[in-house]
C-alpha cells in the first residue's frame, strides 16, 4: 500500500485553489466599455411634420340595376325626340321636345330634385356645377348657386334652344342620366305620343350607377374622400358612395371592370379610400401624448402644455394636430409634469 506524504497533499490543494481562482476571474462578467453604459431614459423628442391621408383598403360593391327608367318631368305631346332603341343619349343634349319645350338630358352625381336658383346651396348644387364643368361651361364646384353658376346655366339653356334663358333650374325640364352617355334598351317617348309627368322616356340596363363601400371602416378621420378602384379615381360622398358620372363612365370602360362583372365567381373587389386633401400632422412618440380622452390629448414642451387631436399613427409614432405654432420638441416620461392642458370639456 502506497502512502502519500502530507506535503504532497498540501501542494495539490494549493494548486487546485489557485486554478479555481484563476478560472473564476477569467469567467466573471466583463465590465461594459465606458461608452456603452446604460443610457438615461430620454426626456424629450423632436417634432416632425408629416402628411396624413388616412388611407384605407375596403371592399366595394357595384350598383348595376337590371333596368333603369329615364323619366319625363312634365306632360305634353312629344314633338321631337331622340328616343329610339339602341340610340345613345348624352348629357347636355336635348333628349326630346314636349309641346316644343326642350327636355334636356343631364348627368349628375346627385339627381336634381328641386328647382335651383341664386343663393341655393347643397350637394345637388355641387353636382350641377360639376356636370356643367364637364360640359365645358365655367362653374366652380363650391356648392353655392352664385352668379357664375347662373351664367353657366343660362349658356346651357341658350344652347338647348330654351326661350328666354334665365339661368335658373326648372327641375322638370331636365332628365337625369346616371352617366354621361347611355344607350336606350327600350323607348317610350316616341314622336307624337302624349306623355305625363313621371312617365318613362325609355330604359337602360346593365348601367353602372354607383360604387359603394361594403362596410365603412371605423375610426376614419372626418373629411372629403376619394376612391381609387381598378385604377380609376373619383370623389366619394359621406355615405361611402361614388356616383360621379365621369368616374362611372371611365370605370365601366375598363377591361378589369368588364371582366369582374362578367364573372359569377369573381373575388371581391377592393378599393383604396383616402382624404382628398391630406392633413398636415405632427409626428411624435406615443409617450409624448397624455391626458387622452377619445381623440383628444395633450403634449408638453418645457413650461407649456398644448391640447392636440390624435388623427392616426405611422410606424410606431402618433400623428397629431395642434392649433398654432408647434414646439420644436415635446417632453417624455418623467419630464412631463402637467396633468392637463386647459382643454375645453
N, C-alpha and C positions, 0 to 999 in steps of 0.2 A: 504493500500500500504506500502510495506516494504522499508525502506530507508537504503542504505549501507553507512557506515561511510567512510570518506576519508582515514582513516588509514588502513582499511581493503583492500581497492583497491590498495593502495600503496604497501602493503605487497604481495598481489597476483602478482603484476607486477614485483616485485623484484624476486619472486620465479620463474616466467617464464623466466626472463632474465638469471638467474643463471642456470636453467635447459638447456636452449638453448646453453649456452656457454659450458656446460659440454658435451652435445651431439656432438657439433661441434668438440670439442677436441678429443673425442673418435672416431669419424668418419673420421678424417683427414688422408691422405695417410701416411703410415708408412715410415720412413727413411730406405733405404736399409742397410743391415748389412755391416760392414766395408769391408769384403772380396768380396761382390757382387756388388760393384760399377761398373759402365760401364767401360769395358776394353778398352784399347787403341787399335787402328787399327794395326794389325800385319804388320811389315815392312820387314819380311824375312820368308823363309820357307825352311826346309831341302830338299835335293835332294836324291831320292832313285832310285835304278836300277830295271827295270822290263823287262822281255822278252815279245816281241810283235810278234805274228804270223799273225795278220790281218785276223782273221777267218771270213768267210762269209758263209751264208746259201744261196744256189742258187738252182733253178730248172734246171734239166738236161734232155737231150733227148738221147735216144739210137739210134744209127745209125745201122740199120739192113736192108741192101738191099735185095730185093726179090731174086736176083740171082747175083752171083759174079763169073766172069770168071778168072781162073788162066791161065796166058799167058806163052807161049813158047817164048824164046828170040832169037832163031836162027833156021835156016832152015836145013832140012835134013830128013833122014829116021829114024823112031823110031826103035831102035834095041833091046831095053828092056824097060819095063815100069811098073809102079805101078798103072797105070790108069785103074780103074775098078769101076763101080757103087757100092757105099757103102764102097769103100776102104778108109782107113784113111791114109792121108799124113801128116807126121810130119816134123817139122823144123829140118834141118840138114841131112835129108835123101836125097839120090839120087832118084828123082821122076821118072826119065827116062834117057835113053841114046839115043842120037840122033847122027847118024853116029859114034856110040860108044863113044861119048863125054858126060860126065856126066852133067845132068841138076839138080842142087842142089836146093831143096826147103829151103827157109829161111824166118822165120817170123821176121819182123822188124816193129817198130812203124812208121817209115817213109819208104815207098817203095824206094828201091835203084833205082836211075835213071841215074847214071853216073858211069864210071869206077873210081875206087879209088886206090890210092897208097900212098907211103910215102910222108908226107907233106900236104896232103889234110886235110881240116877242114870243119866242118859243122854239122848240125843236123843229116844228113844221116850217117855221120861217127859215131856219138854218138849212133845212133840206131843200126848200125852194131856192135859196141863194146858191147852194151847191149845184143844183140842176141848171140854173141859169148860167153859171160859170162854165159848166161843161158844154153848154150850147154856144159859148163864145161871147156871152153878154157879161158886162162888168158888174159884178156883185160880190162884195166881200161876205164870206160866210160867218157873220158875227151874231146871228140870231135876232137881230133887230131890223125891222122893216123901216128903213130910212129912205132918204131921197135917192140914194144910189140904187137901191133895190127897186123903188118905184120907177126909176128911169129905165132899168133893165126890163121890167115887166112891160112898160109902155112900148119898148122896142119889139119885144116878142109879140105883143098884141098887134102892132103895126105890121110885122112880117106875116102874121097869120091872117091878115085882112079883117081884123075886128074893127068895126066902125067906132069912131071916137074913142081911141085907146086912152084910158085914164090912169094907167099904172097901178091899179088895184086888182086883186084877185077875186073874181067871182067863181067860187069853187065849182059850181055846177057846169061851168063852161070848160072844165078841164077833165080829161080822162086819165086816170092813174095807170102807169105802166110799172111793172116790177123791175125791169131792166131797160137799158137804153134802146133796145130793139127786141121785138117779139114777133113770132110767126104764128099766124092765126090757124088754129086747128078746125074751128067752126066759125060761122059767120051768121049773125042775126040782123044787124043793121044794114040790110040791103037797100038799094035805091028804091025810093017810093014808099017805103014802109013807114007807118005811124008807130013811133016808139014812145014809151013812157019813162019817166024819171026812175032810175034804178034798174032799168032793163039791161040785159046783156048786149053789148056791142058785138062781142064774139068771145071765143075762149082760146086759151093757150094751155098746153100741157107740158109736163116734164120741164117746167121752168124753175130754175133755182131762184127762190125769193129771199133767202136769208141763210146765214151760217150762224149757229148759236153754240155757246159753250154748254156742254152737257152738265157740268157741275162746277159752279164758280168756287175757286179756292178761298179758304178763309184767311183773314188777316191781310187782305190786299190793301195797299195804300190807296186812299181816295184820289181820283183824278181821271182825266180823259185818257183812254187807252186805244191802242191799235192792235190788230190781229194779223199775224202772218201765217197763212195756211197754204200748203202746196206751192210755196214761192210767191204768193200774191198777198199784198198788204192792203188793209182797209181800216177805216175808223170803226171802233166798237162802241155801242151805246152802254148805258149804265146797267142794262139787263143782260149784258153779255152777248148781244146780237150784232151782226154786221149785215146791213141791208142796203148799203150804198150801191146804186145800180151799176156804176162803172166797175167797182170791185167785183160784183157778181158776174158781169159780162166777161171780165178778164179771167176770172177763176173758171167759169163754165167752159171757156175756150181751151183750157189746158188739157193736155193728154192725160196728165195724172188724175184730174177730176173725172174725166170720161172713163178711165179705167176703173176707178174706185166705184163709181155709181153703176157701172155695167156689171160688176161682180156681186153675187149674192152672199159670198162668204169673205169679203174683204176685211182686213184688220181695221180696228177703229182708227180714225184719222185724228192726228194730234196737231195742235197749233201753238205758236208762241204768242202770248199776250204781254204787252209792256206799256208803261206810261208813254203817252205821246210826247210829253216834254219831261225828260229825266230831271229828278230833283238834285239840287246841289247840296250834298250832305257832308257832315264832318265825320271822319273815321277816328274812333278812339277805342282803347281796350275796354272790354265789358266791365272790368273792375273799376273803371272811372265813373260809371253811372250808378247813382244811389237814390234812395227815396223813390223807388219805382212804383207807379200806380198805373196799370194798363200800359199805354204807350208813353205816358209822361214820366219824367225823371229829372234828375239834377246832375250837374257836374260842377266841380270846384277847381279854381285856379288861384292859388295864393289866398288873398282875403275875400275873393268874390265867388259866389255860387250862382250858377246860371240854370234857369229852367230850360229843359230840352224836350223834344219829341223823338221817340225812338221809331225809326222808319224801317229798319231792316238790319241785316248782318251780312258780312262778307269775309270769308277766310278767318273766322275767329274774332273778328272785330265788330264793334257795334257802329251802326250808321245812324247819326242823329241830326236833327235840325235845331238851330239856335237862332233866335232873333238878335239882330245887331252884329257888331264885330266880334268874331270868335277869339278866344285866347289862343296864344301860341302853343300852350301845353296845358294838360289837366293833371290834377293830383290823383294819386293812387293810394290804396291801403291806409296805413296809419296817418298819412299826410292829410286825409280828408277829415276835417273837424266839424263841418256843418252837418246839421240834421235835416235841413230842408233848404229850399231856395226861394221862398216867398211866392211860390206858385199859387195862382187863384184856385180855390177849392172847386 
